Structure formats: C-alpha cells, structure tokens
Amino acid sequence: MTLPSALSILSVRIGQAHDIHVKTGVTVILPDSPALCAVDVRGGGPGTREIMTLQDGGLIDKVHAVVLSGGSVYGLAAADAVTAWLGEKRIGYAPGPAPVPVSPIVPSAILFDNANGGDKGWGLEPPFRRLALEACEAAGADVQEGQAGAGFGATAGQYKGGLGMASEEIDGLTVTAIIAANPVGSPYMPGTECPWAWPYERDGEFGGQRPSPDYKFVEASDTKLAFLKSAGQSTVIGAVMTNAALTQKQLKRLAIMAQDGIAMAVQPAHTPLDGDTIFALSSAGVACETASALAELGGAAARCVARALMRGVHLAKDN
C-alpha cells in the first residue's frame, strides 16, 4: 500500500514546512473530521501541549489536528498557529454561535534541535508560527520523508535524523506511523551500518543491511550520551493513525504498544534525556471487535514506528 493511498483510507492530510537557515521544521496532521485520540509519553524529558486533555475520563476525546515540531519549547508556538488557522475556518468545538470563537483541540509534541548549528537568533519572532501556517496550507497526501517537517533539523544518535512514514494492513485494518526521529540512542547496531530495525524492513526501504553471522555486541560509541549533560536534548515524536473504530481507551493501548517500536529501532530508548511521545488517532470506522485484533494492530503499529523511524534516518542521508 502506498502512503498516499493509506492517508486517503485514514481520511488524514499531512502538511510540512521547514526553514533551511534555522534548520528546523513543523509537521501538522489534519484529520478530515475530528478524530478520536490518545497519547502515550515514555521519555523522561517531554515537551507537550494539551496532553492532559486526552487523559481517560476527561471531557475531550477528539482532536482537530496534531502538531509535531522542532525548536524545543519555542516549537510549542506552532500549535497556536494551527489553532488560529482552524478557528478562522470555524473548525473546532463550538461553545456558542458566531461570533463566539470555536475551540480547536490541537495537542502537540516538540523535539530539541536547537544545537544543530542553524541560526537560532530569532529574538522575539521564532519561526514556528509561520512554519505551522505554511504546513497547514500545504497539507495533502504527498508527504516528503527524510530531512523534512519536524525532522528537518533532527539528529539520531550521532547521525542525521529525519521524518519517516510506514504503513501496514491487517484484515482490512490499516495502521500508519509518522515519526520524527531525534533520539539520544543510536539507530545502528554498534560498530556496524546495520539498523536495529532490520528485521522489520520491507522491500529494502532503508538499505537492506543485515548483521553478519558472527556479530557480537560491543559498547555503543555513536549515541549522544557522550556529550549530553542535561534533559530535554532529544526525542522521538510522532503518531500512529488507524481506520479501526477504536475507543479512546483502546487507542491508549495502541499508543502504548506503538511506543515499543522506538525500542525496536533505537538503543538505548526512552531515556531520561528523551521526550518520546506517540499519539494514536482513529479517523474512520472499520470494526476492530476483539482484544486479539487490537493486539495484532498494536504489533503492526510498533513495527510501523520502527520502520518509520529508520526510514527517516536513512532517507535523510540523501537530503
């Protein structure tokens, strides 16, 4: 299944924008209609917005957009712009008739790319609001991978990071992951060019490398741990999207299982220095009637996260 066709099935559009001089970018997920959403946070240094809104038992269970951004705390402003863009179009919860503003629900997560050598002297005008508006206007089914969107300025271990996508279909259920890869850990097996995610690769999508039969684990020297001294320096952020008709509680389980994909592609994962955050969205209505079906879907989501993460890193090499 191609990614454009998967996004069509999911009734979702993706918009991206970047600033080549600042070395950062924004990715916006825009469901065609409000989507059920849950979130799981595993990293020790997350940067997020409206995460508590999505907790079980709250008033809100649907979102109008999800934003992924570089820029660390400055990147949270991207969600302000998406909120305004949606509000201008009267997309959001309506507490009353116009001129009472609607209330778009736009959760977001950010990654730290502020030490990548780009021009961060933005003063009182960080670029993230502008980039978010550009991303909204550019939203569609044709999504650039590699050095793009929220992954534009990312680094994975000591390698160039990026943004990747991957999709699987199981018994009529589709799950698609979009991941901005900026982890502390390395995506490669120590001392090799073989990705940790190699068992999940499809059709040589990230180079077809395999470990040698006599490979023996050695201490990794290509993570960021050698020079990182404080929290908030890295992160894997992203979302898994499905056409399965899941409840918010089921989506929470999907997000939890999807997080395992990070550990399948990066070592170490979920460190105190990462801000690993995965959203799970359901934007269609194909039945997922049993716990075993949800378990299979969650397994596919984890594989998609691992593949998407490594696709982002691999494709960034050529950008």
Secondary structure, 3 states (H helix, E strand, C coil): CCHHHHHHHHCEEEEEEEECCCCEEEEEEEECCCEEEEEEECCCCCCEECCHHHCCCCCCCEECCEEEECCHHHHHHHHHHHHHHHHHCCCCECCCCCCCCCECCCCEEECCCCCCCCCCCCCCCCCHHHHHHHHHHCCECCCCCECCHHHCCCEECCEECEEEEEEEEECCEEEEEEEEEECCCECECCCCCCECCHHHCCCCCCCCCCCCCCCCCCCCCCCHHHCCCCCCCCEEEEEEEEEECCCHHHHHHHHHHHHHHHHHHCECCCCCCCCCEEEEEEEEEECCCCHHHHHHHHHHHHHHHHHHHHHHHHHHCCC
